Structures are given as C-alpha cells and as structure tokens.
Amino acid sequence: MKKRFSIIAAAMFALAAQQASAQQLQSAYFLDGYSYAHQLNPAHDMSHSSYFGFPFITLGNLNMGVNGNVGVGDVLYSRNGKLVTYLHPSVGIDEALGNFNDNNKFQFNLFTSLVSFGFHKWGGYNTFDLNLRSNFGFNAPYGLFELTKNLQNKNYDISKFGGYGQAYAEVAIGHSREVYEGVRAGLRAKVLVGLARVDAEFNKLSLDLQDESKWMVEADATINAHVKGLTWGAPKVEEYEDPAKGTYETIDFDNIDFEGSKGVAGMGLAFDLGGEVDFGKLDLVENLHAGLAVRDLGFLKWKEGISAKNNGDPFEFDGFNNIMVDDEHGEDFDDMSDDLTDRLTDLYRLKDTGAASGRTTGLGTTLTLSASYDLPYYDKLSFGFTYNQRIQKTYGWHEERIYATVKPTKWFEASVNGGVGTFGPMWGWVINFCPTGFNFFIGMDHVVGKMAKQGVPLNSNANFSLGIAFPLGKYVK
C-alpha cells in the first residue's frame, strides 16, 4: 500500500490480511489443565501446584484473529480465475451492495505472553504476566460503499465512520482464593505501558450531489496520534476548484514518518475481577458450576501527540467525477484502494493542527458469564455455556457459546463449541495436553471457513491460538 495511514486502505488491508479476534482462547474456558485460564477469569485455580510459560517468545501464549460482519468474500470476487474488487464492472450493483450492512465492523487483536508464571502460596493461587497487546477497530457505514459503487446525483450522509489502533504492554499480578466453601474470588491488577494510539473520528460527511455542475461537501473529522516520535511530515499542496482562490494544504499520508527517539507514549492501570461458584459444595445442585468475570476495567493516559483536523466549512468538490470503473480498474487491489484513499482524504481536507493534548482512553471492557454441568454418570464429560459482552462504544460486540468438554485423563482434555453473536455464527475447538511438567495447547475460537482458489479466506471471522507452558508440582484438583 502506498498509504500507511489511510481511511479505505486500512480497512481493506484488514480484510485481505485476515487479522485476528479474541485476545484469549475462549474455547479453553472449561479446561482444568489450561495454564493461562486465569487470563479468562482471574478466579480460576491451576490444576498443578505451579507453572511457568515458555519465556520471551510467542510460543508461550500466542492468540491472534479477526472479527467482522463483512468478509473478504464481500469485497473480493472471483472472475475468470482472478480476484477482483467489488468495484469491477463484472460485479453487479445489487450483488456488491447486498453484502454490506448499515455499519460494517472489522476488529483485530493480537495477544502474546512474554513472561508468565503461577504458584500456590499465601492461602491462594498467585499469577504474574508480562503481555504485549495490540488491537485495531474500524467501522464503515453502508453509504461509503454505495457512494463508491453506485454514484448517483443525490444526497449522501456518511456518519459513524472511523477507526482506532493501539498497542501496549501490561504487567499483571493476580491472586485468587476460596472465600467460602464452594466460592472462589480473584483479582488481577495490571500496570499498562502505552506504545502507540491512533484515533480517526470522521463524525460527519454530508455530500450534496444533486447538482451535476456543482457538488457540495461538508465534513467534520479529527485524527489524534499518540506515538513517540511520529510526525505528519511535509503537507500536500492542492488547488481549489476555483483557481482564483489559490491553493490549500492537507496532510500527505505518504509523508508520515518518525523523528527523534521512540519510547513510552502513555501509562495506565486496569483490573480483572472474577468469581466462581461450585453449587455442589454449597449443597444445592451437584455438578453445577457458574462464573463471572470482568476484564480490562481501566484506562490508558496518553502523552501529548499530534493532531489533524478539517475546518468544517462546506466546499465544492469534483473528486468522484472519474472514479475507476473500467475493465482494467477494480482488479488491482492496491490501485483501487489508493485511488479511493486519495479521493476520500481530499473529501476531508485534513490539516496539521499541531500538538494533540494528552488524553485518557478506555481499553474496552469484556464481561463474561459462564455455567457448566458435569454429567453425573460420566463426570469426565461436561457441557457449558458462556456469554461475552464487549463494551466499547461503536466497536462493542457480544457472543454466546455452547460447549462440550471431555477430560478422559488428567493429562489430556479437549473441547468443541458453537455459538452466535454480533459477527454471526461461530465454531471453536481446543486440544490441551497437560501432563506434569508440560502443557501444550492449540485451538481456534473461529474456524476458518470457505477459501478462494487463491487461498484467501472469504470469512472475516478467524482465530488461532497456541502455547507451551510447564506445570510443576503435584496435581491439586
């Protein structure tokens, strides 16, 4: 891509690259021998006396995936053995636009543990984690795709358009214990070190295209970037539609660069809270268990950064008069996204507004409710349910999963699950080997579905997780 930071290119790249979804392996929620279970619910107890994760490389605990309600198959089409974009003339208007929703969401998350260990002491179970996390979210309204595919002389109102991306490290210390027979509680306190944060808020884009001789645009957009050493670089000089008005300057996204030292861009604090109940130990219902977890309840305070904004004044625009629609265009992904990016950034006419003041942002809190039941005549088989709700303004989501988990021995367990949610139906699985001294797991919360002949996944929901840890000591469950 020529544009390293751009409206359309970012979204299309997220689709084409098939990035990632849940930050911990949700499919492993009901496994006893899963070493990183405390990252799903801080009240979880470890099945062995202690453990430590494979240090400093992604083999310790790697989770990556993508969530979205529009897939690659909705943007790219197979024509005569080639992948073409939805702009290609061979893709009909109804066929292309019928796949988009009112709000089209794409979300990427990456989670990896650099250092992780746990041990029983002080009346409970204690954990320590050093993790790296990054996430990206993008929301594109239906009107954006309608504008680019089926341009008509009418009014367009494109709002709720924007994206964000952030990366940070977290140092987490946790403790859980049985507070009453059959009832466990847990807490993880996390110090956060912000590495980078970018917010693109395109609050309004109103286009009056009814007059063929003069198109009028009114836009309201702001970009704040909190990245140590990042600069906008030299601006792009453009001419007004009326030559008598001279020229104006806008941000040139090709010129974004780093200057000076790179380092910490912000600091923050967060907490994970959890609880678990064994109703059998409470003499209520044998084999029934329930749990509650609230994760990432906290904030990141970012240092001063850079900002870009438009002035919000209406202006005349002619940037969509010659949009690519012939047979040679709409095929090349880079050409299409670069062409759209150029035109859309011209629509917003963003200007360097100097330093962005420090700001405080939330992390996106996840609420999890769970329940499981062990079969009384074969307690090595259980069925479970989880409900997850992500609370994050435009980028929030929910999902409900039903599990079947089998634990035939203390050293092997497996689980499969299926569910529905904001991003449609989903299937997941996990296999966990957990003998004394070694724990290896591999699984997916979203199984990759149908793929194009070129090997490109057509669904925007995919997830992959694997990891190695070393449980030590006696089996305590």
C-alpha positions as CSV (number, residue, x, y, z in Angstrom):
1,M,0.0,0.0,0.0
2,K,1.2,3.5,-0.7
3,K,-0.8,4.9,2.1
4,R,0.4,3.9,5.5
5,F,-2.3,5.6,7.4
6,S,-5.5,6.0,5.4
7,I,-9.2,5.5,5.5
8,I,-10.0,2.9,3.0
9,A,-6.6,1.2,2.7
10,A,-6.6,0.4,6.4
11,A,-10.0,-1.3,6.2
12,M,-9.2,-3.2,3.0
13,F,-5.9,-4.4,4.4
14,A,-7.6,-5.6,7.5
15,L,-9.9,-7.7,5.3
16,A,-7.3,-9.0,3.0
17,A,-4.8,-9.9,5.7
18,Q,-7.4,-11.8,7.8
19,Q,-6.2,-10.5,11.1
20,A,-7.4,-11.7,14.5
21,S,-10.2,-11.8,17.1
22,A,-10.5,-12.7,20.8
23,Q,-7.4,-11.9,22.9
24,Q,-7.5,-15.1,25.0
25,L,-8.6,-18.6,23.9
26,Q,-12.3,-18.6,24.8
27,S,-12.6,-22.2,23.7
28,A,-10.4,-23.2,26.6
29,Y,-12.6,-21.7,29.2
30,F,-13.7,-25.0,30.9
31,L,-10.3,-26.8,30.7
32,D,-8.8,-27.7,34.1
33,G,-5.2,-28.1,32.7
34,Y,-5.1,-24.9,30.7
35,S,-2.2,-22.9,32.2
36,Y,-3.5,-19.5,31.2
37,A,-7.0,-19.9,32.5
38,H,-6.6,-17.0,34.9
39,Q,-6.5,-14.7,31.9
40,L,-10.1,-15.7,31.1
41,N,-11.3,-15.5,34.7
42,P,-9.0,-14.4,37.5
43,A,-10.8,-16.6,39.9
44,H,-9.6,-19.8,38.1
45,D,-7.4,-22.1,40.0
46,M,-4.4,-24.0,38.5
47,S,-4.7,-27.8,38.3
48,H,-1.0,-28.2,39.3
49,S,1.0,-26.6,42.2
50,S,2.7,-24.1,39.9
51,Y,3.6,-23.4,36.3
52,F,5.8,-21.1,34.1
53,G,5.2,-20.2,30.5
54,F,7.7,-20.5,27.6
55,P,9.5,-17.2,28.1
56,F,10.1,-14.2,25.8
57,I,8.9,-15.8,22.5
58,T,5.4,-16.2,21.1
59,L,5.4,-19.9,21.7
60,G,4.4,-19.2,25.3
61,N,0.9,-18.0,24.6
62,L,0.0,-16.6,21.2
63,N,-3.5,-15.5,20.2
64,M,-4.4,-13.8,17.0
65,G,-7.6,-13.4,14.9
66,V,-10.1,-11.1,13.3
67,N,-13.8,-10.3,13.9
68,G,-16.1,-8.6,11.4
69,N,-19.6,-8.7,10.0
70,V,-18.4,-8.4,6.4
71,G,-15.9,-10.8,4.9
72,V,-13.2,-10.8,2.3
73,G,-15.8,-12.6,0.0
74,D,-17.9,-9.5,0.2
75,V,-15.1,-7.2,-1.1
76,L,-13.2,-9.5,-3.4
77,Y,-14.8,-11.6,-6.1
78,S,-13.5,-14.4,-8.3
79,R,-13.8,-13.6,-12.0
80,N,-12.1,-15.8,-14.7
81,G,-9.6,-17.2,-12.2
82,K,-8.7,-13.8,-10.8
83,L,-9.7,-11.9,-7.7
84,V,-11.3,-8.6,-8.4
85,T,-12.8,-5.9,-6.1
86,Y,-16.4,-5.1,-5.7
87,L,-15.8,-2.1,-8.0
88,H,-15.1,-4.2,-11.0
89,P,-17.8,-3.9,-13.8
90,S,-18.5,-7.6,-13.8
91,V,-19.8,-7.3,-10.2
92,G,-23.3,-6.0,-10.3
93,I,-24.5,-3.2,-8.1
94,D,-27.1,-5.3,-6.3
95,E,-24.6,-8.2,-5.9
96,A,-21.9,-5.9,-4.4
97,L,-24.0,-3.7,-2.1
98,G,-26.3,-6.6,-0.9
99,N,-23.4,-7.9,1.2
100,F,-22.9,-4.7,3.2
101,N,-24.6,-3.8,6.5
102,D,-25.6,-0.4,7.9
103,N,-22.4,-0.5,9.9
104,N,-19.6,-2.7,8.7
105,K,-17.2,-3.6,11.5
106,F,-13.7,-5.0,11.4
107,Q,-11.7,-5.7,14.6
108,F,-8.2,-7.0,15.0
109,N,-6.5,-8.2,18.2
110,L,-3.1,-9.7,19.0
111,F,-2.1,-11.0,22.4
112,T,1.2,-12.7,23.4
113,S,2.7,-13.5,26.8
114,L,6.4,-12.8,27.2
115,V,6.7,-13.9,30.8
116,S,4.0,-15.8,32.7
117,F,4.0,-18.0,35.9
118,G,1.8,-19.0,38.7
119,F,2.1,-20.7,42.1
120,H,0.1,-21.6,45.2
121,K,1.0,-19.6,48.3
122,W,-0.4,-17.3,50.9
123,G,-3.7,-19.1,51.1
124,G,-4.5,-19.0,47.4
125,Y,-3.2,-19.0,43.8
126,N,-0.9,-16.3,42.5
127,T,0.0,-15.3,39.0
128,F,2.3,-12.9,37.2
129,D,2.2,-12.0,33.5
130,L,4.1,-9.7,31.1
131,N,2.0,-9.4,28.0
132,L,2.1,-7.5,24.7
133,R,-1.3,-6.5,23.3
134,S,-2.4,-4.7,20.1
135,N,-5.9,-4.1,18.7
136,F,-7.4,-2.3,15.8
137,G,-11.0,-1.4,15.1
138,F,-12.7,0.0,12.0
139,N,-16.3,1.0,11.3
140,A,-17.5,1.8,7.8
141,P,-21.2,2.8,7.1
142,Y,-23.1,1.4,4.2
143,G,-23.2,4.8,2.5
144,L,-19.4,4.7,1.9
145,F,-19.7,1.6,-0.3
146,E,-22.8,2.9,-2.0
147,L,-21.0,6.1,-2.9
148,T,-18.0,4.3,-4.4
149,K,-20.0,1.6,-6.2
150,N,-23.2,3.3,-7.3
151,L,-22.5,7.1,-7.6
152,Q,-25.8,9.0,-8.2
153,N,-26.9,12.6,-8.2
154,K,-28.4,12.6,-4.8
155,N,-27.5,13.4,-1.2
156,Y,-25.2,11.1,0.8
157,D,-24.9,11.2,4.6
158,I,-21.9,9.1,5.7
159,S,-21.6,9.2,9.5
160,K,-20.2,6.8,12.2
161,F,-17.1,6.4,10.1
162,G,-13.8,5.9,11.8
163,G,-11.1,3.7,13.3
164,Y,-8.6,3.3,16.1
165,G,-5.5,1.3,16.8
166,Q,-3.4,0.9,19.9
167,A,-0.5,-1.2,21.2
168,Y,0.6,-1.5,24.8
169,A,2.3,-3.8,27.3
170,E,0.8,-5.0,30.5
171,V,2.3,-6.2,33.8
172,A,-0.3,-8.2,35.7
173,I,-0.3,-9.6,39.2
174,G,-3.2,-11.8,40.3
175,H,-4.5,-13.6,43.3
176,S,-7.4,-15.9,43.8
177,R,-8.7,-17.9,46.7
178,E,-11.7,-19.8,48.1
179,V,-13.5,-17.2,50.2
180,Y,-16.2,-19.6,51.3
181,E,-16.5,-23.4,50.7
182,G,-17.5,-23.6,47.0
183,V,-17.0,-19.9,46.2
184,R,-13.8,-18.5,44.7
185,A,-12.9,-14.9,44.0
186,G,-10.0,-13.5,42.1
187,L,-8.4,-10.1,41.2
188,R,-5.7,-9.1,38.7
189,A,-4.1,-5.7,38.9
190,K,-2.4,-4.5,35.7
191,V,0.1,-1.7,35.1
192,L,-0.1,-0.6,31.4
193,V,2.6,0.9,29.3
194,G,1.2,2.6,26.2
195,L,3.3,2.2,23.0
196,A,1.0,3.7,20.4
197,R,-2.5,5.0,19.9
198,V,-4.3,6.5,16.8
199,D,-7.9,7.6,16.7
200,A,-9.6,8.6,13.5
201,E,-13.1,10.1,14.2
202,F,-15.0,11.0,11.0
203,N,-18.1,12.3,12.7
204,K,-19.8,13.7,9.7
205,L,-19.6,13.6,5.9
206,S,-22.5,15.2,4.0
207,L,-22.4,15.2,0.2
208,D,-24.9,17.1,-1.9
209,L,-24.5,15.7,-5.4
210,Q,-27.9,16.6,-6.8
211,D,-26.5,19.4,-9.0
212,E,-24.4,17.8,-11.8
213,S,-22.5,21.1,-12.2
214,K,-21.5,21.6,-8.6
215,W,-21.1,19.1,-5.8
216,M,-21.0,20.4,-2.2
217,V,-19.4,18.7,0.7
218,E,-19.5,19.3,4.5
219,A,-17.2,17.2,6.7
220,D,-16.1,17.0,10.3
221,A,-13.1,14.9,11.0
222,T,-10.3,14.7,13.6
223,I,-7.2,12.4,13.8
224,N,-5.2,12.2,17.0
225,A,-2.0,10.1,17.1
226,H,-0.1,9.4,20.3
227,V,3.1,7.7,19.1
228,K,6.5,8.8,20.4
229,G,8.5,10.5,17.5
230,L,5.7,10.4,14.9
231,T,5.3,13.5,12.6
232,W,2.9,14.3,9.8
233,G,5.8,15.3,7.5
234,A,5.5,17.7,4.6
235,P,1.9,18.6,3.6
236,K,0.4,18.1,0.2
237,V,-0.5,21.3,-1.7
238,E,-3.8,21.2,-3.6
239,E,-5.6,23.7,-5.8
240,Y,-9.1,24.9,-5.0
241,E,-11.8,24.1,-7.6
242,D,-11.9,27.9,-8.2
243,P,-8.4,28.8,-9.4
244,A,-8.9,32.3,-8.1
245,K,-8.8,31.0,-4.5
246,G,-5.2,29.7,-5.0
247,T,-4.1,26.6,-3.1
248,Y,-4.5,24.9,0.3
249,E,-2.5,22.4,2.3
250,T,-3.7,18.9,3.5
251,I,-2.0,16.0,5.3
252,D,0.0,13.9,2.9
253,F,-0.2,10.4,4.3
254,D,2.8,9.3,2.2
255,N,5.0,11.6,4.2
256,I,4.2,10.3,7.7
257,D,7.4,9.5,9.5
258,F,9.2,9.1,12.8
259,E,11.6,11.7,14.1
260,G,13.7,11.6,17.2
261,S,13.5,8.9,19.9
262,K,10.8,6.3,20.2
263,G,9.5,5.2,23.6
264,V,6.6,5.2,26.0
265,A,3.6,7.0,24.7
266,G,1.4,6.6,27.8
267,M,0.7,4.8,31.1
268,G,-2.4,3.3,32.6
269,L,-4.0,0.9,35.1
270,A,-6.6,-1.8,34.8
271,F,-8.2,-4.6,36.8
272,D,-9.7,-8.0,36.1
273,L,-12.3,-9.2,38.6
274,G,-13.7,-12.8,38.8
275,G,-15.8,-15.2,40.8
276,E,-16.7,-18.9,40.5
277,V,-19.3,-21.0,42.4
278,D,-19.5,-24.8,42.8
279,F,-23.1,-25.4,43.7
280,G,-22.4,-28.9,44.7
281,K,-20.1,-27.8,47.5
282,L,-22.9,-25.4,48.6
283,D,-25.3,-28.4,48.9
284,L,-27.5,-27.0,46.2
285,V,-27.0,-28.7,42.8
286,E,-24.4,-31.4,42.3
287,N,-22.0,-30.9,39.3
288,L,-23.2,-27.4,38.5
289,H,-20.7,-24.6,38.3
290,A,-21.0,-20.9,37.4
291,G,-18.6,-18.0,36.9
292,L,-18.5,-14.2,36.3
293,A,-15.5,-12.2,35.0
294,V,-15.0,-8.5,34.2
295,R,-11.7,-7.9,32.3
296,D,-9.8,-4.8,31.3
297,L,-11.7,-2.4,33.6
298,G,-9.3,0.5,33.3
299,F,-7.7,3.3,31.3
300,L,-4.6,4.4,29.4
301,K,-3.5,8.1,29.8
302,W,-1.6,9.1,26.6
303,K,1.0,11.8,26.5
304,E,0.9,14.7,24.1
305,G,0.8,13.6,20.4
306,I,0.0,15.1,17.0
307,S,-3.4,16.1,15.6
308,A,-5.1,16.8,12.3
309,K,-8.5,18.3,11.7
310,N,-10.6,19.9,9.0
311,N,-12.2,23.3,9.4
312,G,-15.8,22.0,8.9
313,D,-16.7,24.6,6.2
314,P,-18.7,23.5,3.2
315,F,-16.8,23.4,-0.1
316,E,-17.2,22.4,-3.7
317,F,-15.7,19.0,-4.8
318,D,-15.2,17.2,-8.0
319,G,-13.1,14.3,-6.8
320,F,-15.5,11.5,-7.9
321,N,-16.1,12.5,-11.5
322,N,-13.6,10.0,-12.8
323,I,-13.7,7.2,-10.3
324,M,-12.2,3.9,-11.6
325,V,-14.9,1.8,-13.3
326,D,-13.3,0.3,-16.5
327,D,-12.2,-3.3,-17.1
328,E,-8.6,-2.6,-16.1
329,H,-9.5,-1.0,-12.8
330,G,-11.2,-2.6,-9.9
331,E,-8.9,-5.6,-10.4
332,D,-5.7,-4.4,-8.8
333,F,-6.3,-4.1,-5.1
334,D,-3.5,-1.6,-4.4
335,D,-4.6,0.7,-7.3
336,M,-8.3,0.6,-6.2
337,S,-7.5,1.3,-2.5
338,D,-5.0,4.1,-3.4
339,D,-7.5,5.7,-5.8
340,L,-10.3,5.7,-3.2
341,T,-7.9,6.8,-0.4
342,D,-6.8,9.8,-2.5
343,R,-10.4,10.9,-3.2
344,L,-11.7,10.3,0.4
345,T,-8.8,12.1,2.0
346,D,-9.5,15.0,-0.3
347,L,-13.1,15.0,0.9
348,Y,-12.0,15.5,4.5
349,R,-9.1,18.0,3.7
350,L,-7.3,17.3,7.0
351,K,-4.8,19.9,8.1
352,D,-2.0,19.7,10.7
353,T,-3.3,21.3,13.8
354,G,-0.1,20.9,15.8
355,A,0.2,19.0,19.1
356,A,-2.6,16.9,20.4
357,S,-3.1,17.3,24.1
358,G,-2.8,14.3,26.4
359,R,-5.9,12.2,26.7
360,T,-7.3,9.3,28.6
361,T,-8.9,6.3,26.8
362,G,-10.7,3.2,27.9
363,L,-9.5,-0.3,27.0
364,G,-12.8,-1.9,26.1
365,T,-14.1,-4.0,29.0
366,T,-15.3,-7.6,28.5
367,L,-18.0,-9.2,30.6
368,T,-18.2,-13.0,30.8
369,L,-20.9,-15.1,32.3
370,S,-20.4,-18.9,32.4
371,A,-22.1,-22.1,33.6
372,S,-21.2,-25.8,33.2
373,Y,-22.6,-29.1,34.2
374,D,-20.7,-32.4,34.6
375,L,-22.7,-35.5,33.6
376,P,-23.4,-37.4,36.8
377,Y,-23.0,-40.8,35.2
378,Y,-19.8,-39.8,33.4
379,D,-18.2,-36.8,35.1
380,K,-15.4,-36.7,32.5
381,L,-17.8,-35.1,30.1
382,S,-19.4,-31.7,30.7
383,F,-21.5,-29.2,28.9
384,G,-21.1,-25.5,29.3
385,F,-22.3,-22.0,28.2
386,T,-20.6,-18.6,28.1
387,Y,-21.9,-15.2,27.3
388,N,-19.3,-12.5,26.4
389,Q,-20.1,-8.8,26.0
390,R,-17.5,-6.3,24.8
391,I,-18.3,-2.8,26.0
392,Q,-16.6,-0.3,23.7
393,K,-18.9,2.2,22.1
394,T,-19.0,1.7,18.3
395,Y,-16.7,-1.3,18.4
396,G,-18.7,-3.3,21.0
397,W,-19.9,-6.9,20.4
398,H,-21.4,-9.9,22.1
399,E,-21.4,-13.7,21.6
400,E,-23.0,-16.8,23.2
401,R,-21.3,-20.2,23.0
402,I,-22.3,-23.7,24.0
403,Y,-19.5,-26.2,24.9
404,A,-18.9,-29.9,25.1
405,T,-15.7,-30.7,27.0
406,V,-14.2,-34.1,27.6
407,K,-11.4,-34.9,30.2
408,P,-10.7,-38.6,29.9
409,T,-7.4,-38.4,31.8
410,K,-5.6,-35.8,33.9
411,W,-3.1,-35.2,31.1
412,F,-5.5,-34.7,28.1
413,E,-8.6,-32.7,27.5
414,A,-10.5,-31.3,24.6
415,S,-13.4,-29.1,23.9
416,V,-15.6,-28.0,21.0
417,N,-18.1,-25.2,20.9
418,G,-20.5,-23.4,18.7
419,G,-22.4,-20.1,19.0
420,V,-23.8,-16.9,17.6
421,G,-23.1,-13.2,18.1
422,T,-22.6,-9.8,16.6
423,F,-20.4,-11.3,13.9
424,G,-22.6,-14.2,13.0
425,P,-22.3,-18.0,13.7
426,M,-19.0,-19.4,15.0
427,W,-17.3,-22.7,15.7
428,G,-14.4,-23.3,18.0
429,W,-12.2,-26.1,19.3
430,V,-9.2,-26.7,21.5
431,I,-6.9,-29.7,22.3
432,N,-4.9,-29.5,25.6
433,F,-2.1,-31.8,26.7
434,C,-1.3,-31.2,30.3
435,P,0.9,-34.0,31.9
436,T,3.1,-33.0,34.9
437,G,5.9,-30.8,33.6
438,F,4.5,-29.9,30.2
439,N,1.4,-28.2,28.8
440,F,0.8,-27.7,25.1
441,F,-2.5,-26.4,23.7
442,I,-3.7,-25.4,20.2
443,G,-7.2,-24.2,19.2
444,M,-9.4,-21.8,17.4
445,D,-12.3,-19.7,18.6
446,H,-13.4,-19.1,15.0
447,V,-12.7,-21.8,12.5
448,V,-11.6,-20.5,9.1
449,G,-14.4,-21.3,6.6
450,K,-14.5,-21.3,2.8
451,M,-11.4,-20.1,1.0
452,A,-11.0,-18.8,-2.5
453,K,-8.9,-20.7,-5.1
454,Q,-6.1,-18.2,-4.4
455,G,-6.0,-19.3,-0.7
456,V,-7.7,-16.2,0.6
457,P,-10.2,-16.9,3.5
458,L,-13.6,-15.5,2.5
459,N,-15.0,-15.1,6.0
460,S,-13.8,-12.2,8.2
461,N,-14.0,-14.2,11.5
462,A,-10.9,-16.3,12.2
463,N,-8.8,-17.1,15.2
464,F,-5.8,-19.1,16.1
465,S,-4.1,-19.8,19.4
466,L,-1.3,-22.0,20.6
467,G,1.1,-22.1,23.5
468,I,3.5,-24.0,25.7
469,A,3.8,-23.9,29.5
470,F,5.5,-26.1,32.1
471,P,3.2,-27.2,35.0
472,L,5.2,-28.2,38.1
473,G,4.4,-30.0,41.3
474,K,1.6,-32.2,42.4
475,Y,-1.9,-32.3,40.9
476,V,-4.1,-30.2,43.2
477,K,-7.6,-30.6,41.7
